[in-house]
Amino acid sequence: MSISTPVFIGVPWAVRFRRRRLLPHEIVRDYERLAFPLIKENFDLRALGVEQERELARAMAAHERNLALHRQVMALDLEIQSLKGLAQQEAIRAGEATHALRSTHLTLIERDTMIAALSAQLASLTTGFAQQQAYLAQLEADVTAKIAHITALEAHLERVEAGRLMRLLRRFSPAGPPVVHETAAP
């Protein structure tokens, strides 16, 4: 007896048996003719699965780097805000020092020494303010560069998700379209 072409009779595993007088090597040939495509398909699917796992690991690593960069940007934003607050406080102090200088009714010598001290303080504050502004500009440039890098990473992730491999992943995922396997006739 040998197995002929599968015939659907209500259940997918139903097979029709026919008596045939075949030599052993002919039976093996027919069996291998049916089994080889299935074995090859199994091997190809395993290789595809390994490649998809590698690609997924690379995408996850890129996503983690993206999250780390986002946290750095947020920290830099907080630092910029605190430095702006300090700069405003220094400007207020400088204004108060100038106002105190105008409102004092001291003698000429006391005024000269007070003016010299306040001028030195104002110069120091102005230098500090200029340094803080330069630091703020540097931080803003860093934030802009980080944002551009994040945008590039997001674009890369979108290309990865729109690529052939991800389409194949979605196609073969449980939620994707059903896969139809057809068996070839011997």
CORZIGI-V86060 format. One record per residue. RES is the residue in one letter. SS is DSSP state (~ for helix, > for strand, _ for the rest). NEAR is the number of other ideal C-beta (glycine too) atoms within 10 Angstrom. Layout:
# CORZIGI-V86060
res={RES:RES}
ss={SS:SS}
near={NEAR:NEAR}
This chain:
# CORZIGI-V86060
res={M:S:I:S:T:P:V:F:I:G:V:P:W:A:V:R:F:R:R:R:R:L:L:P:H:E:I:V:R:D:Y:E:R:L:A:F:P:L:I:K:E:N:F:D:L:R:A:L:G:V:E:Q:E:R:E:L:A:R:A:M:A:A:H:E:R:N:L:A:L:H:R:Q:V:M:A:L:D:L:E:I:Q:S:L:K:G:L:A:Q:Q:E:A:I:R:A:G:E:A:T:H:A:L:R:S:T:H:L:T:L:I:E:R:D:T:M:I:A:A:L:S:A:Q:L:A:S:L:T:T:G:F:A:Q:Q:Q:A:Y:L:A:Q:L:E:A:D:V:T:A:K:I:A:H:I:T:A:L:E:A:H:L:E:R:V:E:A:G:R:L:M:R:L:L:R:R:F:S:P:A:G:P:P:V:V:H:E:T:A:A:P}
ss={_:>:>:_:_:_:_:_:_:_:_:_:_:_:_:_:>:>:_:_:_:_:_:~:~:~:~:~:~:~:~:~:~:~:~:~:~:~:~:~:~:~:~:~:~:~:~:~:~:~:~:~:~:~:~:~:~:~:~:~:~:~:~:~:~:~:~:~:~:~:~:~:~:~:~:~:~:~:~:~:~:~:~:~:~:~:~:~:~:~:~:~:~:~:~:~:~:~:~:~:~:~:~:_:_:_:_:~:~:~:~:~:~:~:~:~:~:~:~:~:~:~:~:~:~:~:~:~:~:~:~:~:~:~:~:~:~:~:~:~:~:~:~:~:~:~:~:~:~:~:~:~:~:~:~:~:~:~:~:~:~:_:_:~:~:~:~:~:~:~:~:~:_:_:_:_:_:_:_:_:_:_:_:_:_:_}
near={10:14:15:14:12:14:8:8:9:5:6:7:6:10:10:10:9:9:6:12:7:12:8:7:8:12:14:11:13:16:13:10:12:16:10:10:12:11:10:10:11:10:10:10:11:10:10:14:12:10:12:15:10:11:15:14:10:11:16:10:10:15:14:10:13:17:11:10:15:14:10:14:18:11:10:15:13:10:14:16:10:10:15:13:10:13:16:10:10:16:13:10:13:18:10:10:17:12:10:11:16:7:7:13:6:12:10:7:8:11:13:11:12:16:13:10:12:17:12:10:13:16:10:12:16:13:10:14:16:10:10:15:13:10:14:15:10:10:15:13:10:14:17:11:11:15:13:10:14:17:10:11:16:13:10:13:14:10:10:16:13:9:12:7:16:16:12:14:17:12:10:14:9:5:5:12:9:5:7:5:7:5:10:8:9:12}
